[in-house]
């Protein structure tokens, strides 16, 4: 098991997964865009503006899921101080920040024709901005602090504290009166969105997940190369 988790074996595994993702990504992207832009019907109130949902919603989901993973792994890392976990978090944090920004921007674009304003200090929107700042703080700590051990410790603390914001984002539309609509898709089967919109939404989610995985693996591979070069240099 330890031998399998060596950097050499992980590197080879990443190469295989990247080849697989590259072989299917553009096909799934084409299918997702076809369903989102052509087969999906316009909303009876919002018209074609509803198509922003196919980027906005998956981006928000990925932003929340990514931070949840970072917070969980940071908790484990804070206790056990595992370097590999730190490398994983370091590699996925920029992805989470990009999708948080994308969710905020597309939310603003969607809000203008729907609410009549580009921005409102709505509970859901405000808590997403807070999430964005936690991502920025986490990444800045890694970039600014030279000592890797210290960076690991403080970044883990920030990630754990920021986890408090995740349930606030999730339940903000239920706890407060907000402009943002309640969740339309629920796991208990009481979804209020038509299947003609769920299919393209899930396809675009798959597209963005594959893209996230591709970027993460390339970033993680770069980190492995950096460590291997550092080890070689230390031996000389």
C-alpha positions in Angstrom: 0.0 0.0 0.0 2.8 2.4 0.9 4.6 1.5 -2.3 1.5 2.2 -4.3 1.2 5.7 -2.7 4.8 6.6 -3.6 5.2 9.7 -5.8 6.4 7.6 -8.8 3.3 5.4 -8.7 1.0 8.3 -8.2 2.6 10.2 -11.1 2.0 7.2 -13.4 -1.6 6.8 -12.2 -2.2 10.6 -12.9 -0.8 10.2 -16.4 -3.3 7.4 -17.2 -6.3 9.2 -15.7 -5.4 12.4 -17.6 -5.2 10.5 -20.9 -8.7 9.0 -20.2 -10.2 12.4 -19.3 -8.7 14.0 -22.4 -10.1 11.2 -24.6 -13.7 11.9 -23.4 -13.8 15.5 -22.3 -14.5 17.3 -25.6 -17.2 14.7 -26.5 -19.0 15.2 -23.3 -18.5 19.0 -23.6 -20.1 19.0 -27.0 -23.1 16.9 -25.7 -23.5 19.2 -22.7 -23.5 22.3 -24.8 -25.9 20.8 -27.3 -28.4 19.9 -24.6 -27.9 23.3 -22.8 -28.1 25.6 -25.8 -30.4 23.7 -28.2 -32.5 20.9 -26.7 -33.2 22.7 -23.3 -36.3 24.9 -23.6 -36.4 28.6 -22.6 -38.1 29.3 -19.2 -41.6 30.7 -19.5 -40.6 33.7 -17.3 -36.9 34.2 -17.8 -36.7 33.1 -21.4 -33.1 32.2 -22.6 -31.6 33.9 -19.6 -32.3 30.7 -17.7 -29.4 29.0 -19.6 -27.0 30.8 -17.3 -28.1 28.3 -14.8 -26.2 25.6 -16.6 -22.9 27.2 -15.6 -23.9 29.1 -12.5 -25.4 26.1 -10.5 -22.6 23.5 -11.2 -20.0 26.2 -10.5 -21.6 26.9 -7.1 -21.8 23.2 -6.3 -18.2 22.6 -7.2 -17.0 25.7 -5.2 -18.8 24.4 -2.1 -17.7 20.7 -2.6 -14.1 21.8 -3.1 -14.0 23.9 0.0 -15.7 21.1 2.0 -12.9 18.7 0.8 -10.2 21.2 1.7 -11.7 21.8 5.2 -12.1 18.0 5.9 -8.5 17.2 4.7 -7.2 20.2 6.6 -8.7 18.9 9.8 -7.0 15.5 9.1 -3.7 17.3 8.2 -3.9 19.5 11.3 -3.9 16.4 13.5 -1.6 14.0 11.6 0.5 16.5 9.6 0.5 14.5 6.3 2.4 16.2 3.5 0.5 14.5 0.7 -2.8 15.9 2.0 -1.3 19.4 2.0 -0.3 18.9 -1.7 -3.8 17.9 -2.6 -5.3 20.9 -0.9 -2.7 23.2 -2.4 -3.6 21.8 -5.9 -7.4 22.1 -5.6 -7.7 25.4 -3.8 -7.2 27.5 -7.0 -9.9 25.5 -8.7 -12.3 26.2 -5.9 -11.5 29.9 -6.1 -12.1 30.0 -9.9 -15.5 28.3 -9.6 -16.5 30.5 -6.6 -15.7 33.6 -8.8 -17.5 32.1 -11.7 -20.6 31.4 -9.5 -20.6 35.0 -8.3 -20.1 36.5 -11.8 -22.8 34.3 -13.5 -25.1 34.9 -10.5 -24.7 38.6 -11.1 -25.4 38.2 -14.9 -28.5 36.1 -14.1 -29.6 38.5 -11.4 -29.7 41.6 -13.6 -32.6 40.4 -15.9 -34.3 38.4 -13.1 -34.1 40.8 -10.2 -33.4 44.0 -12.0 -30.0 44.6 -10.4 -26.5 43.3 -10.9 -25.9 42.8 -7.2 -27.8 42.7 -3.9 -26.5 42.0 -0.5 -28.6 38.9 -0.4 -27.7 36.2 2.2 -26.7 33.6 -0.4 -24.7 36.1 -2.5 -23.0 37.6 0.6 -22.0 34.2 2.0 -20.5 33.2 -1.4 -18.4 36.4 -1.3 -17.2 35.4 2.2 -16.3 31.9 0.8 -14.3 33.6 -2.0 -12.3 35.6 0.6 -11.6 32.4 2.6 -10.2 30.8 -0.6 -8.1 33.9 -1.2 -6.7 33.8 2.4 -6.0 30.1 2.1 -4.0 30.5 -1.1 -2.2 33.7 0.1 -1.0 31.9 3.2 0.5 29.1 1.0 2.1 31.7 -1.4 3.4 34.1 1.2 4.7 31.9 4.1 8.1 30.4 3.1 8.1 27.7 5.8 6.0 24.9 4.5 5.4 23.5 7.9 4.0 26.9 9.1 2.0 27.3 5.9 0.5 23.9 6.4 -0.6 24.8 10.0 -2.1 28.2 9.3 -3.8 27.3 6.1 -5.4 24.3 7.9 -6.7 26.7 10.6 -8.1 29.1 8.0 -9.8 26.2 6.1 -11.4 24.8 9.3 -12.7 28.2 10.4 -14.1 28.8 6.9 -16.0 25.6 7.0 -18.5 27.3 9.3 -19.6 29.3 6.2 -20.6 26.2 4.2 -23.9 25.4 6.0 -24.7 29.1 6.0 -24.4 29.2 2.2 -26.4 26.0 1.9 -29.3 27.0 4.2 -29.2 30.8 3.8 -32.3 30.7 1.5 -34.2 28.7 4.2 -33.1 30.7 7.3 -33.6 34.2 5.9 -35.9 36.0 3.5 -33.7 36.4 0.4 -34.0 37.3 -3.3 -32.3 34.1 -4.1 -34.7 31.3 -4.9 -34.8 28.1 -2.7 -33.1 24.9 -4.0 -34.9 23.5 -7.0 -33.1 20.1 -7.0 -33.5 18.0 -3.8 -32.2 14.5 -3.1 -35.5 13.5 -1.5 -37.1 13.6 -5.0 -39.2 16.8 -4.4 -37.4 18.7 -7.2 -39.2 21.6 -8.8 -37.2 21.7 -12.0 -38.4 19.9 -15.2 -36.4 16.9 -16.5 -35.7 18.8 -19.7 -33.6 21.2 -17.6 -32.2 18.6 -15.2 -30.5 16.6 -18.0 -28.4 19.5 -19.4 -27.7 20.7 -15.9 -26.2 17.4 -14.9 -24.3 17.1 -18.2 -22.7 20.5 -17.6 -21.9 19.5 -14.0 -20.1 16.4 -15.4 -18.2 18.6 -17.9 -17.1 21.0 -15.2 -16.2 18.1 -12.8 -14.0 16.6 -15.6 -12.4 19.9 -16.2 -11.7 20.3 -12.5 -10.2 16.9 -12.3 -8.0 17.6 -15.3 -6.7 20.9 -13.8 -6.2 19.3 -10.4 -4.3 16.3 -11.7 -2.0 18.6 -13.8 -1.4 20.8 -10.8 -0.8 17.8 -8.5 1.6 16.3 -11.1 3.5 19.7 -11.2 3.8 19.5 -7.4 5.2 16.0 -7.6 7.8 17.1 -10.2 8.8 20.0 -8.0 9.3 17.8 -4.9 11.3 15.2 -7.0 13.6 18.0 -8.3 14.0 19.4 -4.8 15.0 15.9 -3.5 17.5 15.5 -6.4 19.0 18.9 -5.7 19.3 18.1 -2.0 21.3 14.9 -2.8 23.8 16.8 -4.9 
